[in-house]
Amino acid sequence: MAVNPTGIGYEFEWREVVDDSKKNKPLFKCLSPKGLILSGKKSEMVFEYLPNNVGEHESQWLFLIPSQNIV
């Protein structure tokens, strides 16, 4: 969940940091890769995790607010 405490709404974006050394199917998926959070409001972001085997898995993502040049 993200909260926008500012006085203006902003668009956000999630981008996965892709590891080219891993050639497996991605185990994590962002179901809300882009959206808008209005001033003083909250927005829920959903990620899906579907492992194909038991073990430790990780995924790195960047949260961006392009209009503010924030990463």
mmCIF file as Biopython writes it, N, C-alpha, C and O atoms, coordinates in Angstrom:
data_model
#
loop_
_atom_site.group_PDB
_atom_site.id
_atom_site.type_symbol
_atom_site.label_atom_id
_atom_site.label_alt_id
_atom_site.label_comp_id
_atom_site.label_asym_id
_atom_site.label_entity_id
_atom_site.label_seq_id
_atom_site.pdbx_PDB_ins_code
_atom_site.Cartn_x
_atom_site.Cartn_y
_atom_site.Cartn_z
_atom_site.occupancy
_atom_site.B_iso_or_equiv
_atom_site.auth_seq_id
_atom_site.auth_asym_id
_atom_site.pdbx_PDB_model_num
ATOM 1   N N  . MET A ? 1  ? 0.848  -1.165  0.000   1.0 0.0 1  A 1 
ATOM 2   C CA . MET A ? 1  ? 0.000  0.000   0.000   1.0 0.0 1  A 1 
ATOM 3   C C  . MET A ? 1  ? 0.895  1.230   0.000   1.0 0.0 1  A 1 
ATOM 4   O O  . MET A ? 1  ? 1.935  1.265   0.658   1.0 0.0 1  A 1 
ATOM 5   N N  . ALA A ? 2  ? 0.470  2.231   -0.749  1.0 0.0 2  A 1 
ATOM 6   C CA . ALA A ? 2  ? 1.189  3.503   -0.786  1.0 0.0 2  A 1 
ATOM 7   C C  . ALA A ? 2  ? 0.211  4.622   -0.446  1.0 0.0 2  A 1 
ATOM 8   O O  . ALA A ? 2  ? -0.972 4.556   -0.780  1.0 0.0 2  A 1 
ATOM 9   N N  . VAL A ? 3  ? 0.722  5.640   0.218   1.0 0.0 3  A 1 
ATOM 10  C CA . VAL A ? 3  ? -0.087 6.795   0.606   1.0 0.0 3  A 1 
ATOM 11  C C  . VAL A ? 3  ? 0.512  8.027   -0.067  1.0 0.0 3  A 1 
ATOM 12  O O  . VAL A ? 3  ? 1.731  8.187   -0.125  1.0 0.0 3  A 1 
ATOM 13  N N  . ASN A ? 4  ? -0.346 8.877   -0.565  1.0 0.0 4  A 1 
ATOM 14  C CA . ASN A ? 4  ? 0.097  10.140  -1.146  1.0 0.0 4  A 1 
ATOM 15  C C  . ASN A ? 4  ? -0.197 11.265  -0.157  1.0 0.0 4  A 1 
ATOM 16  O O  . ASN A ? 4  ? -1.336 11.726  -0.074  1.0 0.0 4  A 1 
ATOM 17  N N  . PRO A ? 5  ? 0.808  11.714  0.594   1.0 0.0 5  A 1 
ATOM 18  C CA . PRO A ? 5  ? 0.589  12.778  1.580   1.0 0.0 5  A 1 
ATOM 19  C C  . PRO A ? 5  ? 0.687  14.188  0.977   1.0 0.0 5  A 1 
ATOM 20  O O  . PRO A ? 5  ? 0.534  15.180  1.689   1.0 0.0 5  A 1 
ATOM 21  N N  . THR A ? 6  ? 0.945  14.273  -0.335  1.0 0.0 6  A 1 
ATOM 22  C CA . THR A ? 6  ? 1.137  15.581  -0.966  1.0 0.0 6  A 1 
ATOM 23  C C  . THR A ? 6  ? -0.197 16.237  -1.312  1.0 0.0 6  A 1 
ATOM 24  O O  . THR A ? 6  ? -1.259 15.642  -1.127  1.0 0.0 6  A 1 
ATOM 25  N N  . GLY A ? 7  ? -0.131 17.443  -1.807  1.0 0.0 7  A 1 
ATOM 26  C CA . GLY A ? 7  ? -1.325 18.185  -2.186  1.0 0.0 7  A 1 
ATOM 27  C C  . GLY A ? 7  ? -1.755 17.959  -3.625  1.0 0.0 7  A 1 
ATOM 28  O O  . GLY A ? 7  ? -2.741 18.543  -4.075  1.0 0.0 7  A 1 
ATOM 29  N N  . ILE A ? 8  ? -1.020 17.111  -4.361  1.0 0.0 8  A 1 
ATOM 30  C CA . ILE A ? 8  ? -1.369 16.831  -5.758  1.0 0.0 8  A 1 
ATOM 31  C C  . ILE A ? 8  ? -1.363 15.326  -6.001  1.0 0.0 8  A 1 
ATOM 32  O O  . ILE A ? 8  ? -0.650 14.582  -5.327  1.0 0.0 8  A 1 
ATOM 33  N N  . GLY A ? 9  ? -2.154 14.889  -6.957  1.0 0.0 9  A 1 
ATOM 34  C CA . GLY A ? 9  ? -2.144 13.481  -7.341  1.0 0.0 9  A 1 
ATOM 35  C C  . GLY A ? 9  ? -0.934 13.194  -8.215  1.0 0.0 9  A 1 
ATOM 36  O O  . GLY A ? 9  ? -0.387 14.100  -8.845  1.0 0.0 9  A 1 
ATOM 37  N N  . TYR A ? 10 ? -0.519 11.940  -8.252  1.0 0.0 10 A 1 
ATOM 38  C CA . TYR A ? 10 ? 0.590  11.563  -9.128  1.0 0.0 10 A 1 
ATOM 39  C C  . TYR A ? 10 ? 0.399  10.145  -9.649  1.0 0.0 10 A 1 
ATOM 40  O O  . TYR A ? 10 ? -0.236 9.301   -9.016  1.0 0.0 10 A 1 
ATOM 41  N N  . GLU A ? 11 ? 0.972  9.918   -10.825 1.0 0.0 11 A 1 
ATOM 42  C CA . GLU A ? 11 ? 0.974  8.585   -11.416 1.0 0.0 11 A 1 
ATOM 43  C C  . GLU A ? 11 ? 2.225  7.854   -10.945 1.0 0.0 11 A 1 
ATOM 44  O O  . GLU A ? 11 ? 3.291  8.451   -10.797 1.0 0.0 11 A 1 
ATOM 45  N N  . PHE A ? 12 ? 2.079  6.558   -10.715 1.0 0.0 12 A 1 
ATOM 46  C CA . PHE A ? 12 ? 3.219  5.739   -10.312 1.0 0.0 12 A 1 
ATOM 47  C C  . PHE A ? 12 ? 3.391  4.596   -11.299 1.0 0.0 12 A 1 
ATOM 48  O O  . PHE A ? 12 ? 2.507  4.292   -12.100 1.0 0.0 12 A 1 
ATOM 49  N N  . GLU A ? 13 ? 4.560  3.974   -11.213 1.0 0.0 13 A 1 
ATOM 50  C CA . GLU A ? 13 ? 4.865  2.841   -12.080 1.0 0.0 13 A 1 
ATOM 51  C C  . GLU A ? 13 ? 5.809  1.894   -11.344 1.0 0.0 13 A 1 
ATOM 52  O O  . GLU A ? 13 ? 6.727  2.337   -10.652 1.0 0.0 13 A 1 
ATOM 53  N N  . TRP A ? 14 ? 5.582  0.602   -11.495 1.0 0.0 14 A 1 
ATOM 54  C CA . TRP A ? 14 ? 6.486  -0.424  -10.982 1.0 0.0 14 A 1 
ATOM 55  C C  . TRP A ? 14 ? 7.230  -1.030  -12.162 1.0 0.0 14 A 1 
ATOM 56  O O  . TRP A ? 14 ? 6.616  -1.371  -13.173 1.0 0.0 14 A 1 
ATOM 57  N N  . ARG A ? 15 ? 8.557  -1.169  -12.042 1.0 0.0 15 A 1 
ATOM 58  C CA . ARG A ? 15 ? 9.367  -1.830  -13.075 1.0 0.0 15 A 1 
ATOM 59  C C  . ARG A ? 15 ? 10.235 -2.884  -12.407 1.0 0.0 15 A 1 
ATOM 60  O O  . ARG A ? 15 ? 10.927 -2.620  -11.424 1.0 0.0 15 A 1 
ATOM 61  N N  . GLU A ? 16 ? 10.178 -4.079  -12.966 1.0 0.0 16 A 1 
ATOM 62  C CA . GLU A ? 16 ? 11.014 -5.162  -12.431 1.0 0.0 16 A 1 
ATOM 63  C C  . GLU A ? 16 ? 12.441 -4.986  -12.916 1.0 0.0 16 A 1 
ATOM 64  O O  . GLU A ? 16 ? 12.677 -4.678  -14.084 1.0 0.0 16 A 1 
ATOM 65  N N  . VAL A ? 17 ? 13.390 -5.182  -12.014 1.0 0.0 17 A 1 
ATOM 66  C CA . VAL A ? 17 ? 14.803 -5.186  -12.372 1.0 0.0 17 A 1 
ATOM 67  C C  . VAL A ? 17 ? 15.095 -6.595  -12.858 1.0 0.0 17 A 1 
ATOM 68  O O  . VAL A ? 17 ? 15.121 -7.539  -12.069 1.0 0.0 17 A 1 
ATOM 69  N N  . VAL A ? 18 ? 15.316 -6.735  -14.158 1.0 0.0 18 A 1 
ATOM 70  C CA . VAL A ? 18 ? 15.471 -8.047  -14.776 1.0 0.0 18 A 1 
ATOM 71  C C  . VAL A ? 18 ? 16.921 -8.513  -14.662 1.0 0.0 18 A 1 
ATOM 72  O O  . VAL A ? 18 ? 17.853 -7.773  -14.976 1.0 0.0 18 A 1 
ATOM 73  N N  . ASP A ? 19 ? 17.089 -9.744  -14.211 1.0 0.0 19 A 1 
ATOM 74  C CA . ASP A ? 19 ? 18.411 -10.366 -14.118 1.0 0.0 19 A 1 
ATOM 75  C C  . ASP A ? 19 ? 18.587 -11.234 -15.358 1.0 0.0 19 A 1 
ATOM 76  O O  . ASP A ? 19 ? 17.997 -12.310 -15.461 1.0 0.0 19 A 1 
ATOM 77  N N  . ASP A ? 20 ? 19.402 -10.761 -16.297 1.0 0.0 20 A 1 
ATOM 78  C CA . ASP A ? 20 ? 19.588 -11.476 -17.561 1.0 0.0 20 A 1 
ATOM 79  C C  . ASP A ? 20 ? 20.269 -12.829 -17.390 1.0 0.0 20 A 1 
ATOM 80  O O  . ASP A ? 20 ? 20.195 -13.669 -18.288 1.0 0.0 20 A 1 
ATOM 81  N N  . SER A ? 21 ? 20.932 -13.058 -16.252 1.0 0.0 21 A 1 
ATOM 82  C CA . SER A ? 21 ? 21.596 -14.342 -16.040 1.0 0.0 21 A 1 
ATOM 83  C C  . SER A ? 21 ? 20.590 -15.450 -15.724 1.0 0.0 21 A 1 
ATOM 84  O O  . SER A ? 21 ? 20.901 -16.634 -15.862 1.0 0.0 21 A 1 
ATOM 85  N N  . LYS A ? 22 ? 19.387 -15.063 -15.299 1.0 0.0 22 A 1 
ATOM 86  C CA . LYS A ? 22 ? 18.334 -16.031 -15.009 1.0 0.0 22 A 1 
ATOM 87  C C  . LYS A ? 22 ? 17.431 -16.161 -16.226 1.0 0.0 22 A 1 
ATOM 88  O O  . LYS A ? 22 ? 16.812 -15.186 -16.654 1.0 0.0 22 A 1 
ATOM 89  N N  . LYS A ? 23 ? 17.358 -17.346 -16.776 1.0 0.0 23 A 1 
ATOM 90  C CA . LYS A ? 23 ? 16.572 -17.552 -17.976 1.0 0.0 23 A 1 
ATOM 91  C C  . LYS A ? 23 ? 15.245 -18.240 -17.668 1.0 0.0 23 A 1 
ATOM 92  O O  . LYS A ? 23 ? 14.533 -18.665 -18.578 1.0 0.0 23 A 1 
ATOM 93  N N  . ASN A ? 24 ? 14.917 -18.347 -16.380 1.0 0.0 24 A 1 
ATOM 94  C CA . ASN A ? 24 ? 13.672 -18.992 -15.966 1.0 0.0 24 A 1 
ATOM 95  C C  . ASN A ? 24 ? 12.495 -18.050 -16.139 1.0 0.0 24 A 1 
ATOM 96  O O  . ASN A ? 24 ? 12.660 -16.836 -16.252 1.0 0.0 24 A 1 
ATOM 97  N N  . LYS A ? 25 ? 11.317 -18.626 -16.156 1.0 0.0 25 A 1 
ATOM 98  C CA . LYS A ? 25 ? 10.086 -17.850 -16.197 1.0 0.0 25 A 1 
ATOM 99  C C  . LYS A ? 25 ? 9.990  -17.027 -14.913 1.0 0.0 25 A 1 
ATOM 100 O O  . LYS A ? 25 ? 10.274 -17.541 -13.831 1.0 0.0 25 A 1 
ATOM 101 N N  . PRO A ? 26 ? 9.592  -15.751 -15.017 1.0 0.0 26 A 1 
ATOM 102 C CA . PRO A ? 26 ? 9.466  -14.929 -13.799 1.0 0.0 26 A 1 
ATOM 103 C C  . PRO A ? 26 ? 8.473  -15.537 -12.807 1.0 0.0 26 A 1 
ATOM 104 O O  . PRO A ? 26 ? 7.394  -15.987 -13.193 1.0 0.0 26 A 1 
ATOM 105 N N  . LEU A ? 27 ? 8.848  -15.547 -11.527 1.0 0.0 27 A 1 
ATOM 106 C CA . LEU A ? 27 ? 7.990  -16.093 -10.482 1.0 0.0 27 A 1 
ATOM 107 C C  . LEU A ? 27 ? 7.105  -15.022 -9.867  1.0 0.0 27 A 1 
ATOM 108 O O  . LEU A ? 27 ? 6.101  -15.334 -9.226  1.0 0.0 27 A 1 
ATOM 109 N N  . PHE A ? 28 ? 7.475  -13.758 -10.061 1.0 0.0 28 A 1 
ATOM 110 C CA . PHE A ? 28 ? 6.739  -12.641 -9.476  1.0 0.0 28 A 1 
ATOM 111 C C  . PHE A ? 28 ? 6.134  -11.805 -10.600 1.0 0.0 28 A 1 
ATOM 112 O O  . PHE A ? 28 ? 6.757  -11.611 -11.644 1.0 0.0 28 A 1 
ATOM 113 N N  . LYS A ? 29 ? 4.927  -11.316 -10.381 1.0 0.0 29 A 1 
ATOM 114 C CA . LYS A ? 29 ? 4.259  -10.480 -11.360 1.0 0.0 29 A 1 
ATOM 115 C C  . LYS A ? 29 ? 3.525  -9.364  -10.624 1.0 0.0 29 A 1 
ATOM 116 O O  . LYS A ? 29 ? 2.836  -9.605  -9.633  1.0 0.0 29 A 1 
ATOM 117 N N  . CYS A ? 30 ? 3.681  -8.154  -11.116 1.0 0.0 30 A 1 
ATOM 118 C CA . CYS A ? 30 ? 2.955  -7.026  -10.538 1.0 0.0 30 A 1 
ATOM 119 C C  . CYS A ? 30 ? 1.614  -6.910  -11.254 1.0 0.0 30 A 1 
ATOM 120 O O  . CYS A ? 30 ? 1.563  -6.742  -12.472 1.0 0.0 30 A 1 
ATOM 121 N N  . LEU A ? 31 ? 0.537  -7.000  -10.488 1.0 0.0 31 A 1 
ATOM 122 C CA . LEU A ? 31 ? -0.801 -6.910  -11.062 1.0 0.0 31 A 1 
ATOM 123 C C  . LEU A ? 31 ? -1.293 -5.467  -11.144 1.0 0.0 31 A 1 
ATOM 124 O O  . LEU A ? 31 ? -2.357 -5.198  -11.702 1.0 0.0 31 A 1 
ATOM 125 N N  . SER A ? 32 ? -0.526 -4.557  -10.594 1.0 0.0 32 A 1 
ATOM 126 C CA . SER A ? 32 ? -0.866 -3.123  -10.675 1.0 0.0 32 A 1 
ATOM 127 C C  . SER A ? 32 ? 0.395  -2.343  -11.064 1.0 0.0 32 A 1 
ATOM 128 O O  . SER A ? 32 ? 0.916  -1.565  -10.264 1.0 0.0 32 A 1 
ATOM 129 N N  . PRO A ? 33 ? 0.892  -2.554  -12.312 1.0 0.0 33 A 1 
ATOM 130 C CA . PRO A ? 33 ? 2.167  -1.941  -12.703 1.0 0.0 33 A 1 
ATOM 131 C C  . PRO A ? 33 ? 2.118  -0.427  -12.867 1.0 0.0 33 A 1 
ATOM 132 O O  . PRO A ? 33 ? 3.157  0.231   -12.818 1.0 0.0 33 A 1 
ATOM 133 N N  . LYS A ? 34 ? 0.928  0.134   -13.061 1.0 0.0 34 A 1 
ATOM 134 C CA . LYS A ? 34 ? 0.790  1.583   -13.203 1.0 0.0 34 A 1 
ATOM 135 C C  . LYS A ? 34 ? -0.498 2.011   -12.515 1.0 0.0 34 A 1 
ATOM 136 O O  . LYS A ? 34 ? -1.444 1.233   -12.396 1.0 0.0 34 A 1 
ATOM 137 N N  . GLY A ? 35 ? -0.519 3.250   -12.067 1.0 0.0 35 A 1 
ATOM 138 C CA . GLY A ? 35 ? -1.734 3.736   -11.432 1.0 0.0 35 A 1 
ATOM 139 C C  . GLY A ? 35 ? -1.625 5.192   -11.054 1.0 0.0 35 A 1 
ATOM 140 O O  . GLY A ? 35 ? -0.627 5.860   -11.324 1.0 0.0 35 A 1 
ATOM 141 N N  . LEU A ? 36 ? -2.677 5.661   -10.422 1.0 0.0 36 A 1 
ATOM 142 C CA . LEU A ? 36 ? -2.780 7.051   -9.993  1.0 0.0 36 A 1 
ATOM 143 C C  . LEU A ? 36 ? -3.159 7.067   -8.524  1.0 0.0 36 A 1 
ATOM 144 O O  . LEU A ? 36 ? -4.076 6.364   -8.101  1.0 0.0 36 A 1 
ATOM 145 N N  . ILE A ? 37 ? -2.444 7.876   -7.748  1.0 0.0 37 A 1 
ATOM 146 C CA . ILE A ? 37 ? -2.788 8.055   -6.341  1.0 0.0 37 A 1 
ATOM 147 C C  . ILE A ? 37 ? -3.170 9.523   -6.166  1.0 0.0 37 A 1 
ATOM 148 O O  . ILE A ? 37 ? -2.338 10.415  -6.333  1.0 0.0 37 A 1 
ATOM 149 N N  . LEU A ? 38 ? -4.416 9.759   -5.834  1.0 0.0 38 A 1 
ATOM 150 C CA . LEU A ? 38 ? -4.895 11.127  -5.639  1.0 0.0 38 A 1 
ATOM 151 C C  . LEU A ? 38 ? -4.364 11.707  -4.332  1.0 0.0 38 A 1 
ATOM 152 O O  . LEU A ? 38 ? -3.950 10.967  -3.441  1.0 0.0 38 A 1 
ATOM 153 N N  . SER A ? 39 ? -4.378 13.007  -4.226  1.0 0.0 39 A 1 
ATOM 154 C CA . SER A ? 39 ? -3.894 13.719  -3.040  1.0 0.0 39 A 1 
ATOM 155 C C  . SER A ? 39 ? -4.594 13.224  -1.777  1.0 0.0 39 A 1 
ATOM 156 O O  . SER A ? 39 ? -5.822 13.186  -1.711  1.0 0.0 39 A 1 
ATOM 157 N N  . GLY A ? 40 ? -3.799 12.847  -0.775  1.0 0.0 40 A 1 
ATOM 158 C CA . GLY A ? 40 ? -4.334 12.412  0.508   1.0 0.0 40 A 1 
ATOM 159 C C  . GLY A ? 40 ? -4.967 11.036  0.501   1.0 0.0 40 A 1 
ATOM 160 O O  . GLY A ? 40 ? -5.615 10.655  1.475   1.0 0.0 40 A 1 
ATOM 161 N N  . LYS A ? 41 ? -4.797 10.283  -0.570  1.0 0.0 41 A 1 
ATOM 162 C CA . LYS A ? 41 ? -5.426 8.969   -0.692  1.0 0.0 41 A 1 
ATOM 163 C C  . LYS A ? 41 ? -4.399 7.849   -0.661  1.0 0.0 41 A 1 
ATOM 164 O O  . LYS A ? 41 ? -3.194 8.085   -0.746  1.0 0.0 41 A 1 
ATOM 165 N N  . LYS A ? 42 ? -4.905 6.610   -0.537  1.0 0.0 42 A 1 
ATOM 166 C CA . LYS A ? 42 ? -4.074 5.403   -0.526  1.0 0.0 42 A 1 
ATOM 167 C C  . LYS A ? 42 ? -4.332 4.612   -1.803  1.0 0.0 42 A 1 
ATOM 168 O O  . LYS A ? 42 ? -5.379 4.751   -2.436  1.0 0.0 42 A 1 
ATOM 169 N N  . SER A ? 43 ? -3.373 3.794   -2.162  1.0 0.0 43 A 1 
ATOM 170 C CA . SER A ? 43 ? -3.534 2.895   -3.304  1.0 0.0 43 A 1 
ATOM 171 C C  . SER A ? 43 ? -2.900 1.556   -2.957  1.0 0.0 43 A 1 
ATOM 172 O O  . SER A ? 43 ? -1.772 1.493   -2.468  1.0 0.0 43 A 1 
ATOM 173 N N  . GLU A ? 44 ? -3.642 0.494   -3.217  1.0 0.0 44 A 1 
ATOM 174 C CA . GLU A ? 44 ? -3.124 -0.846  -2.950  1.0 0.0 44 A 1 
ATOM 175 C C  . GLU A ? 44 ? -2.422 -1.358  -4.200  1.0 0.0 44 A 1 
ATOM 176 O O  . GLU A ? 44 ? -2.919 -1.200  -5.315  1.0 0.0 44 A 1 
ATOM 177 N N  . MET A ? 45 ? -1.264 -1.972  -3.999  1.0 0.0 45 A 1 
ATOM 178 C CA . MET A ? 45 ? -0.497 -2.559  -5.090  1.0 0.0 45 A 1 
ATOM 179 C C  . MET A ? 45 ? -0.407 -4.049  -4.839  1.0 0.0 45 A 1 
ATOM 180 O O  . MET A ? 45 ? -0.117 -4.486  -3.726  1.0 0.0 45 A 1 
ATOM 181 N N  . VAL A ? 46 ? -0.658 -4.828  -5.880  1.0 0.0 46 A 1 
ATOM 182 C CA . VAL A ? 46 ? -0.744 -6.273  -5.725  1.0 0.0 46 A 1 
ATOM 183 C C  . VAL A ? 46 ? 0.352  -6.952  -6.544  1.0 0.0 46 A 1 
ATOM 184 O O  . VAL A ? 46 ? 0.550  -6.648  -7.720  1.0 0.0 46 A 1 
ATOM 185 N N  . PHE A ? 47 ? 1.059  -7.880  -5.893  1.0 0.0 47 A 1 
ATOM 186 C CA . PHE A ? 47 ? 2.060  -8.700  -6.561  1.0 0.0 47 A 1 
ATOM 187 C C  . PHE A ? 47 ? 1.646  -10.156 -6.434  1.0 0.0 47 A 1 
ATOM 188 O O  . PHE A ? 47 ? 1.104  -10.575 -5.411  1.0 0.0 47 A 1 
ATOM 189 N N  . GLU A ? 48 ? 1.908  -10.918 -7.482  1.0 0.0 48 A 1 
ATOM 190 C CA . GLU A ? 48 ? 1.574  -12.340 -7.517  1.0 0.0 48 A 1 
ATOM 191 C C  . GLU A ? 48 ? 2.876  -13.139 -7.477  1.0 0.0 48 A 1 
ATOM 192 O O  . GLU A ? 48 ? 3.857  -12.772 -8.125  1.0 0.0 48 A 1 
ATOM 193 N N  . TYR A ? 49 ? 2.880  -14.220 -6.722  1.0 0.0 49 A 1 
ATOM 194 C CA . TYR A ? 49 ? 4.052  -15.085 -6.583  1.0 0.0 49 A 1 
ATOM 195 C C  . TYR A ? 49 ? 3.620  -16.511 -6.883  1.0 0.0 49 A 1 
ATOM 196 O O  . TYR A ? 49 ? 2.821  -17.097 -6.153  1.0 0.0 49 A 1 
ATOM 197 N N  . LEU A ? 50 ? 4.157  -17.059 -7.961  1.0 0.0 50 A 1 
ATOM 198 C CA . LEU A ? 50 ? 3.811  -18.423 -8.363  1.0 0.0 50 A 1 
ATOM 199 C C  . LEU A ? 50 ? 5.086  -19.243 -8.556  1.0 0.0 50 A 1 
ATOM 200 O O  . LEU A ? 50 ? 5.604  -19.326 -9.669  1.0 0.0 50 A 1 
ATOM 201 N N  . PRO A ? 51 ? 5.599  -19.854 -7.473  1.0 0.0 51 A 1 
ATOM 202 C CA . PRO A ? 51 ? 6.829  -20.634 -7.595  1.0 0.0 51 A 1 
ATOM 203 C C  . PRO A ? 51 ? 6.566  -21.961 -8.304  1.0 0.0 51 A 1 
ATOM 204 O O  . PRO A ? 51 ? 5.483  -22.539 -8.204  1.0 0.0 51 A 1 
ATOM 205 N N  . ASN A ? 52 ? 7.583  -22.424 -9.018  1.0 0.0 52 A 1 
ATOM 206 C CA . ASN A ? 52 ? 7.464  -23.729 -9.667  1.0 0.0 52 A 1 
ATOM 207 C C  . ASN A ? 52 ? 8.273  -24.793 -8.937  1.0 0.0 52 A 1 
ATOM 208 O O  . ASN A ? 52 ? 8.269  -25.961 -9.327  1.0 0.0 52 A 1 
ATOM 209 N N  . ASN A ? 53 ? 8.966  -24.388 -7.881  1.0 0.0 53 A 1 
ATOM 210 C CA . ASN A ? 53 ? 9.679  -25.349 -7.035  1.0 0.0 53 A 1 
ATOM 211 C C  . ASN A ? 53 ? 9.886  -24.744 -5.641  1.0 0.0 53 A 1 
ATOM 212 O O  . ASN A ? 53 ? 9.749  -23.536 -5.447  1.0 0.0 53 A 1 
ATOM 213 N N  . VAL A ? 54 ? 10.214 -25.599 -4.688  1.0 0.0 54 A 1 
ATOM 214 C CA . VAL A ? 54 ? 10.438 -25.163 -3.315  1.0 0.0 54 A 1 
ATOM 215 C C  . VAL A ? 54 ? 11.830 -24.549 -3.223  1.0 0.0 54 A 1 
ATOM 216 O O  . VAL A ? 54 ? 12.782 -25.063 -3.810  1.0 0.0 54 A 1 
ATOM 217 N N  . GLY A ? 55 ? 11.944 -23.455 -2.490  1.0 0.0 55 A 1 
ATOM 218 C CA . GLY A ? 55 ? 13.234 -22.816 -2.313  1.0 0.0 55 A 1 
ATOM 219 C C  . GLY A ? 55 ? 13.076 -21.333 -2.062  1.0 0.0 55 A 1 
ATOM 220 O O  . GLY A ? 55 ? 11.964 -20.825 -1.915  1.0 0.0 55 A 1 
ATOM 221 N N  . GLU A ? 56 ? 14.204 -20.648 -2.014  1.0 0.0 56 A 1 
ATOM 222 C CA . GLU A ? 56 ? 14.206 -19.211 -1.823  1.0 0.0 56 A 1 
ATOM 223 C C  . GLU A ? 56 ? 14.183 -18.527 -3.182  1.0 0.0 56 A 1 
ATOM 224 O O  . GLU A ? 56 ? 14.922 -18.901 -4.093  1.0 0.0 56 A 1 
ATOM 225 N N  . HIS A ? 57 ? 13.333 -17.530 -3.305  1.0 0.0 57 A 1 
ATOM 226 C CA . HIS A ? 57 ? 13.220 -16.780 -4.550  1.0 0.0 57 A 1 
ATOM 227 C C  . HIS A ? 57 ? 13.168 -15.301 -4.221  1.0 0.0 57 A 1 
ATOM 228 O O  . HIS A ? 57 ? 12.672 -14.905 -3.166  1.0 0.0 57 A 1 
ATOM 229 N N  . GLU A ? 58 ? 13.680 -14.492 -5.127  1.0 0.0 58 A 1 
ATOM 230 C CA . GLU A ? 58 ? 13.617 -13.059 -4.910  1.0 0.0 58 A 1 
ATOM 231 C C  . GLU A ? 58 ? 13.390 -12.344 -6.235  1.0 0.0 58 A 1 
ATOM 232 O O  . GLU A ? 58 ? 13.637 -12.888 -7.312  1.0 0.0 58 A 1 
ATOM 233 N N  . SER A ? 59 ? 12.918 -11.126 -6.122  1.0 0.0 59 A 1 
ATOM 234 C CA . SER A ? 59 ? 12.673 -10.288 -7.282  1.0 0.0 59 A 1 
ATOM 235 C C  . SER A ? 59 ? 12.862 -8.843  -6.834  1.0 0.0 59 A 1 
ATOM 236 O O  . SER A ? 59 ? 12.463 -8.471  -5.730  1.0 0.0 59 A 1 
ATOM 237 N N  . GLN A ? 60 ? 13.466 -8.042  -7.685  1.0 0.0 60 A 1 
ATOM 238 C CA . GLN A ? 60 ? 13.699 -6.643  -7.338  1.0 0.0 60 A 1 
ATOM 239 C C  . GLN A ? 60 ? 12.859 -5.762  -8.256  1.0 0.0 60 A 1 
ATOM 240 O O  . GLN A ? 60 ? 12.767 -6.009  -9.458  1.0 0.0 60 A 1 
ATOM 241 N N  . TRP A ? 61 ? 12.255 -4.744  -7.681  1.0 0.0 61 A 1 
ATOM 242 C CA . TRP A ? 61 ? 11.372 -3.845  -8.406  1.0 0.0 61 A 1 
ATOM 243 C C  . TRP A ? 61 ? 11.718 -2.404  -8.072  1.0 0.0 61 A 1 
ATOM 244 O O  . TRP A ? 61 ? 12.170 -2.103  -6.967  1.0 0.0 61 A 1 
ATOM 245 N N  . LEU A ? 62 ? 11.499 -1.513  -9.040  1.0 0.0 62 A 1 
ATOM 246 C CA . LEU A ? 62 ? 11.669 -0.086  -8.826  1.0 0.0 62 A 1 
ATOM 247 C C  . LEU A ? 62 ? 10.289 0.565   -8.781  1.0 0.0 62 A 1 
ATOM 248 O O  . LEU A ? 62 ? 9.419  0.241   -9.589  1.0 0.0 62 A 1 
ATOM 249 N N  . PHE A ? 63 ? 10.094 1.475   -7.842  1.0 0.0 63 A 1 
ATOM 250 C CA . PHE A ? 63 ? 8.865  2.256   -7.738  1.0 0.0 63 A 1 
ATOM 251 C C  . PHE A ? 63 ? 9.178  3.642   -8.280  1.0 0.0 63 A 1 
ATOM 252 O O  . PHE A ? 63 ? 10.052 4.329   -7.751  1.0 0.0 63 A 1 
ATOM 253 N N  . LEU A ? 64 ? 8.481  4.058   -9.323  1.0 0.0 64 A 1 
ATOM 254 C CA . LEU A ? 64 ? 8.763  5.328   -9.973  1.0 0.0 64 A 1 
ATOM 255 C C  . LEU A ? 64 ? 7.575  6.277   -9.913  1.0 0.0 64 A 1 
ATOM 256 O O  . LEU A ? 64 ? 6.418  5.865   -9.999  1.0 0.0 64 A 1 
ATOM 257 N N  . ILE A ? 65 ? 7.893  7.561   -9.762  1.0 0.0 65 A 1 
ATOM 258 C CA . ILE A ? 65 ? 6.920  8.639   -9.917  1.0 0.0 65 A 1 
ATOM 259 C C  . ILE A ? 65 ? 7.518  9.540   -10.996 1.0 0.0 65 A 1 
ATOM 260 O O  . ILE A ? 65 ? 8.229  10.496  -10.688 1.0 0.0 65 A 1 
ATOM 261 N N  . PRO A ? 66 ? 7.223  9.228   -12.275 1.0 0.0 66 A 1 
ATOM 262 C CA . PRO A ? 66 ? 7.879  9.925   -13.389 1.0 0.0 66 A 1 
ATOM 263 C C  . PRO A ? 66 ? 7.724  11.443  -13.381 1.0 0.0 66 A 1 
ATOM 264 O O  . PRO A ? 66 ? 8.670  12.154  -13.720 1.0 0.0 66 A 1 
ATOM 265 N N  . SER A ? 67 ? 6.556  11.952  -13.003 1.0 0.0 67 A 1 
ATOM 266 C CA . SER A ? 67 ? 6.348  13.405  -13.041 1.0 0.0 67 A 1 
ATOM 267 C C  . SER A ? 67 ? 7.245  14.146  -12.071 1.0 0.0 67 A 1 
ATOM 268 O O  . SER A ? 67 ? 7.499  15.336  -12.257 1.0 0.0 67 A 1 
ATOM 269 N N  . GLN A ? 68 ? 7.734  13.469  -11.038 1.0 0.0 68 A 1 
ATOM 270 C CA . GLN A ? 68 ? 8.602  14.080  -10.042 1.0 0.0 68 A 1 
ATOM 271 C C  . GLN A ? 68 ? 10.059 13.618  -10.174 1.0 0.0 68 A 1 
ATOM 272 O O  . GLN A ? 68 ? 10.912 14.012  -9.378  1.0 0.0 68 A 1 
ATOM 273 N N  . ASN A ? 69 ? 10.340 12.778  -11.182 1.0 0.0 69 A 1 
ATOM 274 C CA . ASN A ? 69 ? 11.658 12.196  -11.372 1.0 0.0 69 A 1 
ATOM 275 C C  . ASN A ? 69 ? 12.135 11.445  -10.132 1.0 0.0 69 A 1 
ATOM 276 O O  . ASN A ? 69 ? 13.297 11.542  -9.737  1.0 0.0 69 A 1 
ATOM 277 N N  . ILE A ? 70 ? 11.217 10.694  -9.526  1.0 0.0 70 A 1 
ATOM 278 C CA . ILE A ? 70 ? 11.529 9.917   -8.316  1.0 0.0 70 A 1 
ATOM 279 C C  . ILE A ? 70 ? 11.593 8.445   -8.666  1.0 0.0 70 A 1 
ATOM 280 O O  . ILE A ? 70 ? 10.687 7.910   -9.305  1.0 0.0 70 A 1 
ATOM 281 N N  . VAL A ? 71 ? 12.666 7.791   -8.246  1.0 0.0 71 A 1 
ATOM 282 C CA . VAL A ? 71 ? 12.814 6.333   -8.412  1.0 0.0 71 A 1 
ATOM 283 C C  . VAL A ? 71 ? 13.128 5.755   -7.046  1.0 0.0 71 A 1 
ATOM 284 O O  . VAL A ? 71 ? 13.299 4.544   -6.913  1.0 0.0 71 A 1 
#
